[in-house]
């Protein structure tokens, strides 16, 4: 009698900067039949390297990482021609980030507040070639498509480009211009340009208003 071979486990890379949450995520997936964690990272450079080395079936990426954001990692994966699908897992508001991560090349967005069973279902949907979004965000995007001129559907935060939003978040976390430049591997003059654009788009009069608004946003959104 020919022996039955077990299906190959689904290889998952975790890119998450909170060690405790990453450990919990790894343990949770390890208990699920058919999953194995083949690599972990807490920043985009290490994350990209591990994805290239291990060729996982899927990468689960947090928005907030050490240094540049997970959004930049999604773009890097696409730029390097890697076919690994990405599911973004984050505590941030779906309405602000979900559309951005899909444009960047991710295949889904799920909130950290969801149950573990929802996460495994999201992984399976993405691996099946589908796009995964929560019910709330699916409704918002369908409304946006059906009525793109609807008044009030766009907040000023939506006006920020991805890199501007990243700089805004770092300002809110208390970093100064030099520290932001080091984190993002950019020049200080470039950061100054981003700060000026952010103030203009958010209609902020000065640096004090910028720091106040950014700090408030980080506090409200867990940045």
Beta strands, then each sheet from edge to edge (+ up, - down):
strand 1: 10-15
strand 2: 35-41
strand 3: 58-61
strand 4: 85-90
strand 5: 108-111
sheet 1: 2+ 1+ 3+ 4+ 5+
end
